[in-house]
Amino acid sequence: MIIVMGIPGAGKTTVLSEALKGVQGWRIINWGDRMVELAKAQGLVKDRDEMRKLPVEKQAKLQEDVADALSKETGKWILDTHCSINTPKGYFPGLPFRLLAKLHVDHLVLIEAPVENILRRRASDATRTRDTQPRALLEEQLFVNKSLICAYSAFTGAPVSFIMNEDGKLSEAAASLRKLLE
C-alpha cells in the first residue's frame, strides 16, 4: 500500500487521478470519504467540511473504525488522506501511530504545492466550504505535514517521497508518482 498525502489544495487527488491513467492494477481508497460515510451514518455531520470541527475524540473513533476496515484490504491500493487535520483545537495527526501499526505501508508520498497555488486553488473551489486561512497558518501546516510524514516514515520504515505539484505542471507531478507505481 502507498499512502499519498497533501494539504487541501495541494492537488493530491488530481495528481493521483492523472498518475493512474493507463496504469493497471491499482485502486484508490479515500480515508476522508470513509470517515464521512461513517459520521453521516451516525448523524454526526451533514458534509465533509463539518468533519474537522467534530470533537477530537469523535474524530479519533472514526479514524480507528476506518483503520480497522482498511487493515483487511489486500492487493495494490493507494490511500488518499491527509497528514494533519487543522481542527479548532490544533493540528490533529491524520494517521496516529496506533493506526499506522494496523496497516502495511510500502511507501509514503507528500504532494506539495507553492503557497500561492494552494491559496488560489482553495479560493476557486466552489465545491467546498473552507475557513479563510492566512498565509502564515498555511505555511505552518505545510511545515507540520512535512514533520508528520517524516515521523510516519520513521515509524513504519517506509520510504517517503515529496512531489511538487505546481500550477501548469500536473503531468510532471503525475509522472513522478507513476514511477513509484511501476
N, C-alpha and C positions, 0 to 999 in steps of 0.2 A: 504494500500500500504506500502511496505517496500522499503526503499532506501538502496542499497548496493553500497558503495564507496570504492575506493582504488587508490593509486598512480599507474601509469603504471608500470607493472612488479610485483606488489604485488600478482597477480593471482586472482583478484576478479571474472573475467568471468569464469575461470577454477573452482573456488570454487563454484560459482553459479551453473554451469552445473552439477558438481558432487553432490551437495546438492539436486538438483531436481530429481535425478534418483530415480524412484519409488514413487515420490510424485505427487499426482494428484491435479489438480485444479489451479495451479499457472502458470503464464506466465511471461516471462522476456521481458521488453522493454528497449532497449539500447538508452539512451539520445543522446550519440555521433552519433550513426547511424542516428537518426532522424535529427540532426543538419547537418550532412554531406549531406544527401539527399537534404535538402533544399538549402544548399550552392552550391551544384553541379547544381541544377536546376536553380539557379540564376547566374551561371557562375563564382562564387567566388573562388572555389577550384577545383582541379582535384582529390585529395585524402584526407584522414583523417589527414595526417601529416601536411597538409597546414593550417588546421583549427586554430590552436593556434597562427599562425602568422598573422591572419587577424586583422585588427584594432579592438580594444576592442568594439567600437560602433557597428560594424557589428556582432561580436560575441554576444553582448547583444541582438540585434534584433533577431538573430536566436534563442537564448535561450528563448526569450519572445514568439516567434511563437511556439516553441516546448512545452513550459509550457501551453500555451492556448489549444493546442491539447490534451495534457495529462490530463488536468483538466476535460476532458469529459470521460476519461476512467473509467470503472466500473469493479467490480469483484476483484479477488485476483491476484495482479500483483506485480512484483518486478522491481524497476527502477535501472538499472545498469548505474552508472555515476561516475563522479569524484568530489571530494571536492573542488579542485582547479585546475586551468589550469596555467601552467608556461609559460606565454607569454613573448615576448621580453621587455614588459614594466612592468613586475612584475606579481605577483600572482593575478589571476582573480577568484573570487568565482564561483564555479560550479553551485551553487544554491542560488543566491542572495535572500534575504528575500522577495522581491516583487514577486518572482516566487514561493517560498515555500508557500506563502499565498494562492496561487491558487490550491494547492494540499492538499489532506487529507493524512497525514503521520502517520502511526501507529508505525513504528519502524525505526531506523537508524542503519546501520551496517558499520563499517570501517574494511575492510580486510587489514591486515598489514603483513609485512614480514621483516626479517632482511635485512639490507642494502646490505650485501654481496650477498644475494639471489636475490634481485632486480637487482643489477648490472649485475650479471651473466645471469639472465633471459633476460634482455634487450639486452645484447651483443649477445645472441644466437638467438634472434628473427629476422629472415631474412625477415619476412613479413612487417616490419615497418621500416621507416627511422627516426631515433631519433638523436637528438643532443647529443653529449657526455656531460655528466653531472658529475662534480666531486663529490666525496663522501660528502663533506661538504654541497653542494647545495641540494643533495638528502636528507640529514638529515634535512636540513632546511624545505624542502617541506613536509616531514613527520610531522614535528612539526606544520607547517601551517595547514595541513589537520586535525590533532587532535584538534587544536584550532577551526577550522571551524566547524567540526562535532559537537563539544560541543555547539557552538553557534547555529547551526541548531536545536539541541535538545532543547535548552532553548527557541528558537523562536517558535517551533512547539508544544512543550510539549510532544514530543515523546521520549521514552527511547532510549539510544544509547548503542550498544554493540561493543566490539572490539574483532576481531577474528584473531589470528595469523596463518599465512599460511607459515610455514617453509618448506624448501625442504624436501621431503620424508614424510611429514605429512599431505598430502592433505585430507585423509579420516577423520582425526581428525577435521580439519577446516570445512569440509563439514558437519560433524555430528553436530558441534556447530551451524551452520547456519540452518540446517534441524530442530533443536529443536525449532527455532523461527517460523517455518512454520507450526508447528503442532497445 
